[in-house]
Each structure stands twice: as structure tokens, then as C-alpha cells.
């Protein structure tokens, strides 16, 4: 598998997960985080790997990035307009995207634990081989960039968990129609 950046959207594994989610978007337009997580867990290819395996790009990371795009009202790069993708399901057809706190907590913990495991692995690798000091990344900037990205995703999940709502709406159709951006 390859990657060309620190986000899941810049990796084969992440784009595979986005494609899987796209293929399984509900026809009624009502997307639920818990159902996506369960589908990913059952899929042979996109099943979240063990946190201890230390993979940098995973389907939960891609899912968190999708959530952030919906929260920020910027899903424009999730769908392709090219002729080859004409029959694909579109994220733009989603009219409701909800998350229960338990699902958000699971996702947050997966991301946080993955980050911590990667840091521990990097410390171990460096103690064995001084040359291997960037957590498996080729460049130090990517190692630090990935850690910052993961910390940001965890922070966004923390903000959702802190929300007073029991069911969190990740898509705000009225604001989307008016072109407003949430941050």
C-alpha cells in the first residue's frame, strides 16, 4: 500500500475506505456513524486493523476525515464528477449525517490509541536503530505532520463528545444550502 501524504485521503488504504463508504451510502440519504463503523468492522478489506499493528492510515482515520469534512461543510472533494464515476453514490446526496456519542467515543479512542501506539513504536525503533527515528516515515516532517493531524482529529472527536446533544448532527442542511461554513 502506498501513501503520498499524512492524511488518510492521501493513502491507498484511506481511499479504499472512502470508496467502501461511498458504495454503501444509504439510499434514503440518512447516514449514521454507528452503521458505518459496523460495516467497516465487518468488511474483510477495510476492517480496522489492530491498534498495536501501528498502521498510519486506516479506515477509522478516513471516516474521521469524512466527518470533519461534513462538520466543516466542505464535502466538495468527496465526489467525482467525471464520466467514469457517474454511477457512483455521492456524498452530496446525504441529507442527514448523525452520530451517537458511543460511536464517536469508539472512533476517538481508536485514533488516540493508534497515535499513542505509533509513538511508542517509534521510541522502540529508535532505541534499536538510531537511523529509524521518524515512526516509519521517510521524513521527519511527515512524522510530525501525521501526529499533528491525528491529534487534530482526536480534538474534533473530543469536541463532539462534549456536545450536550445525545445524537449529534454532523450535517446542517440549512447552513449547507445557505453556503455557511461551520468550524
N, C-alpha and C positions, 0 to 999 in steps of 0.2 A: 504494500500500500504506500501511496505517496502523499506528501503534503508540500505545499508551497507557501505556507503561512501559518500563523499561530491560531487562527480561528478554525472551527470545525468546517466552515464553509470553504476553507482553503485546504481541504484534505479529501482523499477518496472516501475514507470511512464516513466523514461528515456528510458529503454529498450523497452517498448511498443512503444514509438515514433520512435526509431531506426527501430523496426520491421515494423511499418507502412510505414516509408520512404523506407525501403528496398523493401517492397511489391509493392510500387509504383514507383520504379526506371524506367525511360523511356527505352523502347526497343532500341531506336537509340543511347543510351549512352550519350545523351546530357542533363545533369541535370541543372536546373535553380532554383536558390534560391527562386525567387518570386513565382514560381509554387508550390514549396514545402510548402512555408508558406501558400498559399491559400488552398492547400489540407489539411494541418493541421487544419486550421481555420474552415473548413467545416466538419471535422471528429468529430463525437459525442464523441469518447473516447479520442482523442488526441488534442482536441481544447484547445488552450492556455487559462488557467484559468485567471480570473480577477487578475490583479496585486495586488489588495487590499486583495485577499484571503491569500497571504503570503506563497504560496507553495514553498518549497525549490527546488524541482525537477519538471521541466516542459518540454514540447515538444520543446519550443524555446531554452531552455538550451541544450537539446540533439542535436538540429540542429546546434547550435553554436559549440558544441564539435566536431560534424562531420566536419564542415567547417575547424576547426583548424587542424584536422587530415589530411584533404586534403592539406591544406596550408603547413603543415609540412612534406608532402609526407610520411605519416605513417598510412595507412589505413589497415594494416595487421590484426588488431583485429576486424575489422568491419564485416568480412565474416567468416562463419563457413565452415570447410572442412569436417565435419562429414557426414556420410551417411544420417542421418535424415534431413540434410539441403541441400542435393544435388539438389533439385528442386528450392531452394530459388534464388531470384535475388541476384546478387553480386555487391557490391560497386566497386569491382575490374574491373567490366565491363564498368565503367563510363569512357568515353573518353574526356568529356568536362564538367566542372562544372563552371557555370558563375553566377555572382551576379550583379544586378543593385544596384546603391547606395541607392535608396529608400528602397529596401528590407533590405539591410544591416543596414540602419538607423532605420528601424522598429525593427529589431532584437536587435540592440544595445540599443535602448530606452526601449524595453521590459525588457531586462536583467538589465539595470541600474535602472529602476523604481522598478523592483522586489526586487533588493538589497536594495534600499532605503526604500521600504515599510517594508521589513523584519527587518531592523534596527529600524525603528520607532515602529514596533510592539514589538520588543524585549525591547525597552526602556519603553513602556507602561506596558508590562508584569512585568518587574522588579519593576516598581513603585507600582504595585498592590501586587506582591508576590516576596519578596526578593530571594526566592529559584529558581525562574524561570528567570535566568539571562543569558541564552545562546541561545536566539532566538528560543526556541523549540527543540534544540538539547540536547541530553543526556550529552554530554561532551563539555567542553569549547573549546578544541582543534578542534572539528568538526565545531563548530560555527565560529571560526576564520578561519579555513580551507576553509569552504564554502564561506565566504565573500571574502577571497583572490582569490579563484577560479573564482568567479563571476566577481571580479574586473579585473582579467586577461582576461577573455572572453570579457568584455567590452573594454578593452585596445586593444585587437586584432581586434575588430569591428571598433574601432576608427582609427586604422592604415589602414584598408581597405577603410574607408570613406575618409581618407586623400590622398588616391591614386589619381594620376592625370587621370587615366583611367575612362571612363564613365561606361563601362562594365568591371567588374573585373573577371579575370580568376583565379579560385581557384585551378585548376589542371593544371599542366605544364607537358604534356605527355613526351616531350623530356627529361626533367630532371628526370621524373619517370623512363623512360627506361634506363637512364644512372646511376640510383641509387643515384642521388644527393639529398640532403635534403635542403629545404628552411626553414628559421626561421623567 
